[in-house]
């Protein structure tokens, strides 16, 4: 095992964060710059912060590794940020990988065997770990050891490898796909929900201050309303507004500036973008309001089903624009009103 005598924690990334595939390296650096570094800096999710703070402080007092942690919920709500804060608070290394990156047992064994005492191993999209790899995590999480077989036939030999005590932090947008044996090994489990407008406003004000932008409270609320309850989107919209004011030589961000800049981006007053509106129009116009299966919607939009179910649908469900039935997806009267469409008499009867 490596000696962890160096007190300064560092981040080691074994794979790209797939949630940031479409973000260039400059934006990734800026996004990391905007991340809160401690629980006191973190805005929102108050109950989770309180519980985590107590758990972290208790583990430090006992000089033990923190219990394994599972974060689940829609993308962009702070699962990775909270994992990084945990690492900062316990002054340990932060090892970042993802479920798809652990393709075979050797990948997991190699990663686990190089962990130092109290390191934080963060696995994004943990639900996508192959079953053959997942089984190696059971003993690693429970007993801090892995058993693996070398050779074959008469020459096969089981090797028991002891591991340093560590904390595994898992993150997923689809907790229902986690197996019970894996889920049960997390001592701490938290569901992150969408943020309210006040918390998003405070996040925008904090980010504006860090970026050196001049914005008033009313304007920050306007961005918050369009952020779909998601800090990642709030910061992304703020960066787009910043681009606009820099190009137009505008000194202060006001409501009319936000309206003009986000109209260019195709983001409406509720935060729906072009894909959201096309999704709703496909159901409303092509399938008479539904019900229609996700596979048909995906084919009509030429968009991946996972993108629709994990990114588009959660917010539309939350604001009551669609409902899911056993027959498929249906649009609601709220969706028709927002789109400026009028359902037919037959449609109106069933929505």
N, C-alpha and C positions, 0 to 999 in steps of 0.2 A: 504494500500500500504506500501511497505517496504521503510524505510528511506535510501536515497542514500547519506548520509553525508560522507561516506568514499570515498575519492578522487581516491584511487587506483582502476583501473579497473581490472576486473577478467573475466575469461572465464567459462561459465557454459554450459556443453554439455548434451543435453537431448536425443541424439541418436548418433550412430556411423555414420561417414561420409561414405556413401556407396561406394564412389569412391575409398576408401582406404581399401576395404575388404581384399584384398590379401596382404596388407602390415602389417608386424608384429609390435608389440608395440614399439620395439626399433627403427625401421625405422620411425615410426610415430613421435617419440620424436625428432629424428634427422632431419626429414623433417620440423618440427615446428621450430627447432633451425635455419634452413637455411632460413626460411621465413623472408622477409624484414618487419620491424616494423613501417616504416613511408613512406610517399610519396617520400621523398628525397632518401630513400634507394631503392625504387622500380625501376626496369629497364624495359624499354619498355612501350608500350601503352601510349605514351606521351600525346596525345590529351585527353584521358580519365583521366589521372592523373591531367592534367591542369584543366579540368572541375570540377573534384571532389574536388580538393584543394580549388578552389574558393567557391564551394557550402558549404564545411565544414567550411571554415573561416567565410563566411557570416552568417551561422547559429550560430556560436559561438559569433559573434559580436552582433547578435540580441537576444542571450540567448534563442534560440529556438531549438527544435529537428530538425535534418536534414530531408529533404524530403525523402520519401521512395525511395529505389534504386533497380533497376533490372539489373542484369548482365546475359548476355546470350552468348553462344558460345561453342565450343568444350571443352571437359574435359581437365584439367591440365593447363589452360592458366592464372590462377591467380584470379578466381572469389572469392574463399574463402579467399585468402590472402588479396585482396583489401577490403573485408568486415571486416576483422580483423583490418586492418590499419585504416579504418573509425572509428572503436571503440576506437583504441588507440589515434587517433587524437582528438576526442571529449571527451576523458577521461571518457568513460562509460563502463558499463558491456557488455560483448559479450555473448549472449545466442544463442547457436548453436543447431539446430534441423533439421529435414528433412521432406519432404512431406509425405513419407510413415509412419513416426512415429506419425503423427497427424491423427489417424484412425477415431476418432469420435469428435463431437462438444465439448464434455467435455474436451478433450485433449487441444484444442485450447483455450477455456475459462480459464482453469486452468493456462496455460502458460501466456496468456495475462494479467490476473489479478495479476500476481506476478511481472510484470515488474516495474522497477523504472523509474523515469523521465530521458529521453534522452537515455535510454538503446537501444542497437542495437540487434534486433532479426533477426538472420540469418536463413533462411529456404532454405536448399539445395534441389534440385530437386522439386522445388515449383510446377511444372506442375503435380506432382503426388498427390497433395492434393485432397482428395475426395470432390465432389461438396457440400455436406452437411456441410463440415468443411469450405470450401472456403467462403461460404456466410456469415459466422461469421466474416471474415476478412474485409469485405466491410466497415461496420460501424466502426470497430476498426481502420482501416487505415484512414478513412475520418473524423470521428468525435471523435475518441478515446473513444469509448463506445461499449459495446456489449449488445444485448437484447436476453435473453433466457427465455424459458418457463419452469416453474416447475409445477408438478402435471399434471392431465389430466381431461378431461371432464369439469364438473361444477366446479371442484377445480383447474383448470388451472389458472396460474397467470404469467404475464410477468414481469420479473425483468430487470431493466435498470442498468447496471453496468458501472460506469465511470472508465476510465483507465488513467494512467499517459501517457503523450505524449512520444512517442517512435519512433524509426526508424526501419521499416521493410526492410531488404535487402533480396531480392529473387535471387536465382541462378538457371539457367536451361540450359541444353544442347538442349532442344527442345522447343523453344519459340512459335512455331506454335500450341502447345497443350494448351497454356494459353488461358483462356477465355478473351474476350474483357473487361468485367467489372473489372476483376482483373488487367489486364495489364494497363488499363487506370488510375488506382489509384497510379501508380508509377510516381513520379514527375521527377525522373532521370532514364534514361534507356540507357544502354551501351552494345554494341556488342564487345566482345573481339575476335580479329582475331589472326591468327598464327604469331609468332615472326620471325623476320629476323635473319640471321646468326650472325650479329654483336651484336645484343641484347643478343642472346643466348650465344655467346662467353663471353660477359661481365658478364652474370649470372654465367657461369661456372667458370670464374676467381674469382668472388666474393665468390662462394661456396668453391672453392679450398682453398682460403685464410682462410676461417672460419674453414675448416677441416684440415688445416695444411699440404696441399698437394703442392708439387712443380711441376708446369706445365707451359710450355711456351705458347705463344700466338698461334703458329701454331697448337699445339696439342689441344688447347681449341677449335679452329675452326673445327678440325676434329671431335670432339664430337658434336659440334653444328650442323654440317652437318647431323648427324645421329639422331638428336633429334626431328625430325618431326615438327619443329616449336613450340615445347611445352616445357616450363620450367620444368614441373614436370618430363618429360622424360629425359631432360638434366641432372637434378640432380640425377635421378635414374641411368643413364649410368655412371655418374661420380663415384657414389658409387660402382658400379660393377668394374670399372677400379681400384678404390682404393683397393678393395678386392684382385684383381689380383696382384697389386704391393706389397701389404703387404705380401702375401703368397710367392711370388717369390723374396722377399727382394730387390726390385728395388726402388731406391731412387727418381728418377725423371721420371715423366710421359712424354713419347715421342710418336710420331706417330706410330711407330712399336708396342709399348706396347698397344696402344689403339686398333690397328688392331687385335692383338692376343687375347686380353681380350674380345672384343666384338664379335669376331668370335665364341668364346665359348658360348656366350649368344645367338647366332643365329641372330645377328643384322648386316645387310649388310651396304654397303657404303652410301645408301640413308636413312637408318634408318628403313627399312622394317624388320619385324621379321618373325618368322616361320609362324604365323597365316596369316599375310598379303600375304606371298608368296603362301601359300596353297589356300587362297581365290582366288588369281589370276589364279592359275593353275587349280582349279576346273572349273572356267568359260572357260578358254582357252582350256583345254583338254576334260573335260566331256561334255561341252555344246557348243563346237565349237566357243568359243568367245562370246556367247550370241546372243540375249538377254535372260536372265534367271531371274526368280523371286527370291527375297531374301529368301523366304521360302524354295525353292529348294537348294539354297546355304547353308542355315542353316542346313538343313537335311543332306546334303553331308558332311559337316564339323563337324556335331554333336556339333554345337555351337549356343548359344542363339542369336536370331535375333537382340535383342537390342544391344548386344555387337558388332555385325557386323555393324549395321547402325549408332551407336553412337561413336564407337571407331575405327573401321577399315576403314570404307568407307570415312569419311570426308577427311582424308589425301590423300587417293588414288584418290579422286576426285580433290583435290587441285593440285596434281602433274601431273594430266592428264593421270592416268593409267586406270581409268574406266570412263564410262559415264552412266548416268541414262536416260532411255527412258520410254515411257508409257508401253512398253512391258517387261522391266526389265533392268538388268545390263549388260553392254558390256565391254570387255577389249579393249584397244587401241593398236596401233602399238608400242607406248612407253613401254607398259607393256610387250609385246612380246619380245622386244629388251632387256629389263632389265632381263627377265627370261632366255634369251638365247634360246627362242623358235621361230620357224618359222611357221607363219600361213599358212594354206592350201590356194590354189588359190581361193577357194570359200570364205574362211574367209577373205582373203586379199582384196577381192572385196568389202566387206561390212564394213571394219574398217578403 
